[in-house]
């Protein structure tokens, strides 16, 4: 077939590109949180409604945990040599608290943070 005869229709291929991009699920936001006695870093995590989130927790000292009742996220425990990953997709905007879910010493109660979900 003659290529020059097809060229007028090349724009159709360009029209298809944005349609494909829109059909893809949103990219996962990957966040690393480091825990130590007695804080999470960062302690404030910002995400968006509908954006899949993957948070990997690591510890630099003892065993710590993560739980967010506000977001309905189950407790996970992690240590220096064993990280833990929490995946979720926020469905509503707001500020949701989380805290350490593993007793780690006298300052355990101070180990808190928040996940801010913007529309
Ligand atoms: Cu802790």
py3Dmol code that shows the C-alpha trace and the ligand (Angstrom):
import py3Dmol

protein = """\
ATOM      1  CA  UNK A   1       0.000   0.000   0.000  1.00  0.00           C
ATOM      2  CA  UNK A   2       1.165   3.519  -0.738  1.00  0.00           C
ATOM      3  CA  UNK A   3       2.368   5.257   2.472  1.00  0.00           C
ATOM      4  CA  UNK A   4       1.600   8.760   1.254  1.00  0.00           C
ATOM      5  CA  UNK A   5      -2.047   7.806   0.921  1.00  0.00           C
ATOM      6  CA  UNK A   6      -2.188   6.828   4.616  1.00  0.00           C
ATOM      7  CA  UNK A   7      -0.597  10.000   5.932  1.00  0.00           C
ATOM      8  CA  UNK A   8      -3.792  12.088   6.055  1.00  0.00           C
ATOM      9  CA  UNK A   9      -5.072   9.626   8.648  1.00  0.00           C
ATOM     10  CA  UNK A  10      -1.941   9.722  10.876  1.00  0.00           C
ATOM     11  CA  UNK A  11      -3.660  12.262  13.173  1.00  0.00           C
ATOM     12  CA  UNK A  12      -6.076   9.524  14.210  1.00  0.00           C
ATOM     13  CA  UNK A  13      -3.224   7.756  16.008  1.00  0.00           C
ATOM     14  CA  UNK A  14      -2.460  10.945  17.942  1.00  0.00           C
ATOM     15  CA  UNK A  15      -6.080  11.221  19.032  1.00  0.00           C
ATOM     16  CA  UNK A  16      -5.891   7.749  20.524  1.00  0.00           C
ATOM     17  CA  UNK A  17      -2.963   8.588  22.850  1.00  0.00           C
ATOM     18  CA  UNK A  18      -4.785  10.818  25.380  1.00  0.00           C
ATOM     19  CA  UNK A  19      -7.639   8.300  25.485  1.00  0.00           C
ATOM     20  CA  UNK A  20      -5.199   5.549  26.495  1.00  0.00           C
ATOM     21  CA  UNK A  21      -3.513   7.716  29.125  1.00  0.00           C
ATOM     22  CA  UNK A  22      -6.874   8.525  30.711  1.00  0.00           C
ATOM     23  CA  UNK A  23      -7.769   4.855  30.875  1.00  0.00           C
ATOM     24  CA  UNK A  24      -4.682   3.979  32.951  1.00  0.00           C
ATOM     25  CA  UNK A  25      -5.126   3.828  36.714  1.00  0.00           C
ATOM     26  CA  UNK A  26      -3.382   6.686  38.565  1.00  0.00           C
ATOM     27  CA  UNK A  27       0.237   5.992  39.443  1.00  0.00           C
ATOM     28  CA  UNK A  28       0.954   4.742  42.952  1.00  0.00           C
ATOM     29  CA  UNK A  29       2.508   7.295  45.266  1.00  0.00           C
ATOM     30  CA  UNK A  30       5.366   5.615  47.117  1.00  0.00           C
ATOM     31  CA  UNK A  31       6.391   7.045  50.451  1.00  0.00           C
ATOM     32  CA  UNK A  32       9.100   5.975  52.884  1.00  0.00           C
ATOM     33  CA  UNK A  33       8.650   6.615  56.580  1.00  0.00           C
ATOM     34  CA  UNK A  34      11.449   6.072  59.052  1.00  0.00           C
ATOM     35  CA  UNK A  35      10.566   5.419  62.675  1.00  0.00           C
ATOM     36  CA  UNK A  36      12.781   5.738  65.718  1.00  0.00           C
ATOM     37  CA  UNK A  37      12.322   6.447  69.403  1.00  0.00           C
ATOM     38  CA  UNK A  38      10.040   8.402  69.483  1.00  0.00           C
ATOM     39  CA  UNK A  39       8.984   9.798  66.136  1.00  0.00           C
ATOM     40  CA  UNK A  40       7.973   9.080  62.572  1.00  0.00           C
ATOM     41  CA  UNK A  41       9.786  10.932  59.813  1.00  0.00           C
ATOM     42  CA  UNK A  42       7.961  12.388  58.117  1.00  0.00           C
ATOM     43  CA  UNK A  43       5.114  12.543  60.612  1.00  0.00           C
ATOM     44  CA  UNK A  44       2.893  14.368  58.143  1.00  0.00           C
ATOM     45  CA  UNK A  45       2.083  12.589  54.899  1.00  0.00           C
ATOM     46  CA  UNK A  46       0.210  14.287  52.094  1.00  0.00           C
ATOM     47  CA  UNK A  47      -1.768  12.309  49.545  1.00  0.00           C
ATOM     48  CA  UNK A  48      -4.738  12.846  47.241  1.00  0.00           C
ATOM     49  CA  UNK A  49      -8.189  11.335  47.034  1.00  0.00           C
ATOM     50  CA  UNK A  50      -8.231   8.441  44.560  1.00  0.00           C
ATOM     51  CA  UNK A  51      -4.442   8.193  44.336  1.00  0.00           C
ATOM     52  CA  UNK A  52      -3.131   4.766  45.340  1.00  0.00           C
ATOM     53  CA  UNK A  53      -0.589   5.074  48.157  1.00  0.00           C
ATOM     54  CA  UNK A  54       2.136   2.688  49.241  1.00  0.00           C
ATOM     55  CA  UNK A  55       3.913   3.533  52.495  1.00  0.00           C
ATOM     56  CA  UNK A  56       6.990   1.570  53.497  1.00  0.00           C
ATOM     57  CA  UNK A  57       7.906   1.776  57.156  1.00  0.00           C
ATOM     58  CA  UNK A  58      11.413   1.219  58.418  1.00  0.00           C
ATOM     59  CA  UNK A  59      12.898   1.449  61.867  1.00  0.00           C
ATOM     60  CA  UNK A  60      16.363   2.587  62.817  1.00  0.00           C
ATOM     61  CA  UNK A  61      16.264   1.167  66.331  1.00  0.00           C
ATOM     62  CA  UNK A  62      13.694  -1.101  67.934  1.00  0.00           C
ATOM     63  CA  UNK A  63      10.356  -2.577  66.822  1.00  0.00           C
ATOM     64  CA  UNK A  64       7.693  -0.001  66.035  1.00  0.00           C
ATOM     65  CA  UNK A  65       4.268  -0.219  64.508  1.00  0.00           C
ATOM     66  CA  UNK A  66       1.724   1.690  62.471  1.00  0.00           C
ATOM     67  CA  UNK A  67      -2.038   1.807  62.770  1.00  0.00           C
ATOM     68  CA  UNK A  68      -4.659   4.303  61.586  1.00  0.00           C
ATOM     69  CA  UNK A  69      -8.144   3.670  62.888  1.00  0.00           C
ATOM     70  CA  UNK A  70      -9.193   6.939  61.232  1.00  0.00           C
ATOM     71  CA  UNK A  71      -8.369   5.452  57.826  1.00  0.00           C
ATOM     72  CA  UNK A  72      -9.361   1.897  58.727  1.00  0.00           C
ATOM     73  CA  UNK A  73      -5.776   0.678  58.267  1.00  0.00           C
ATOM     74  CA  UNK A  74      -4.756  -2.414  60.204  1.00  0.00           C
ATOM     75  CA  UNK A  75      -1.794  -2.565  62.514  1.00  0.00           C
ATOM     76  CA  UNK A  76       1.600  -3.507  61.089  1.00  0.00           C
ATOM     77  CA  UNK A  77       4.826  -4.025  63.019  1.00  0.00           C
ATOM     78  CA  UNK A  78       8.296  -3.479  61.606  1.00  0.00           C
ATOM     79  CA  UNK A  79      11.854  -3.580  62.880  1.00  0.00           C
ATOM     80  CA  UNK A  80      15.387  -2.684  61.899  1.00  0.00           C
ATOM     81  CA  UNK A  81      15.706  -5.646  59.561  1.00  0.00           C
ATOM     82  CA  UNK A  82      12.052  -6.085  58.564  1.00  0.00           C
ATOM     83  CA  UNK A  83      10.163  -3.257  56.906  1.00  0.00           C
ATOM     84  CA  UNK A  84       6.389  -3.220  56.477  1.00  0.00           C
ATOM     85  CA  UNK A  85       4.348  -1.834  53.607  1.00  0.00           C
ATOM     86  CA  UNK A  86       0.846  -0.442  53.853  1.00  0.00           C
ATOM     87  CA  UNK A  87      -1.240   0.089  50.712  1.00  0.00           C
ATOM     88  CA  UNK A  88      -4.471   2.006  50.425  1.00  0.00           C
ATOM     89  CA  UNK A  89      -6.350   4.427  48.223  1.00  0.00           C
ATOM     90  CA  UNK A  90      -7.883   7.335  50.138  1.00  0.00           C
ATOM     91  CA  UNK A  91     -11.541   7.820  49.260  1.00  0.00           C
ATOM     92  CA  UNK A  92     -12.258  11.011  51.173  1.00  0.00           C
ATOM     93  CA  UNK A  93     -10.453  14.226  51.998  1.00  0.00           C
ATOM     94  CA  UNK A  94      -9.463  15.094  55.544  1.00  0.00           C
ATOM     95  CA  UNK A  95      -6.781  14.743  58.172  1.00  0.00           C
ATOM     96  CA  UNK A  96      -6.376  11.242  59.569  1.00  0.00           C
ATOM     97  CA  UNK A  97      -4.281  10.377  62.567  1.00  0.00           C
ATOM     98  CA  UNK A  98      -1.929   7.436  62.887  1.00  0.00           C
ATOM     99  CA  UNK A  99       0.232   6.205  65.717  1.00  0.00           C
ATOM    100  CA  UNK A 100       2.801   3.657  66.721  1.00  0.00           C
ATOM    101  CA  UNK A 101       1.115   0.306  67.238  1.00  0.00           C
ATOM    102  CA  UNK A 102       3.905  -1.443  69.101  1.00  0.00           C
ATOM    103  CA  UNK A 103       4.970  -0.442  72.598  1.00  0.00           C
ATOM    104  CA  UNK A 104       8.517   0.800  72.166  1.00  0.00           C
ATOM    105  CA  UNK A 105       9.379   2.547  75.412  1.00  0.00           C
ATOM    106  CA  UNK A 106       8.485   5.471  77.621  1.00  0.00           C
ATOM    107  CA  UNK A 107       7.845   7.809  74.683  1.00  0.00           C
ATOM    108  CA  UNK A 108       5.658   5.364  72.768  1.00  0.00           C
ATOM    109  CA  UNK A 109       2.518   7.454  73.366  1.00  0.00           C
ATOM    110  CA  UNK A 110       4.156  10.417  71.641  1.00  0.00           C
ATOM    111  CA  UNK A 111       4.723   8.528  68.393  1.00  0.00           C
ATOM    112  CA  UNK A 112       1.987   9.984  66.264  1.00  0.00           C
ATOM    113  CA  UNK A 113       1.467  11.428  62.844  1.00  0.00           C
ATOM    114  CA  UNK A 114      -1.163  12.439  60.356  1.00  0.00           C
ATOM    115  CA  UNK A 115      -2.103  11.646  56.806  1.00  0.00           C
ATOM    116  CA  UNK A 116      -3.549  14.646  55.044  1.00  0.00           C
ATOM    117  CA  UNK A 117      -5.777  13.724  52.127  1.00  0.00           C
ATOM    118  CA  UNK A 118      -6.517  16.555  49.723  1.00  0.00           C
ATOM    119  CA  UNK A 119      -9.317  16.464  47.145  1.00  0.00           C
TER     120      UNK A 119
END
"""
ligand_1 = """\
1
CU
Cu 7.188 3.108 68.562
"""
view = py3Dmol.view(width=600, height=400)
view.addModel(protein, "pdb")
view.setStyle({"model": 0}, {"cartoon": {"style": "trace"}})
view.addModel(ligand_1, "xyz")
view.setStyle({"model": 1}, {"stick": {}})
view.zoomTo()
view.show()
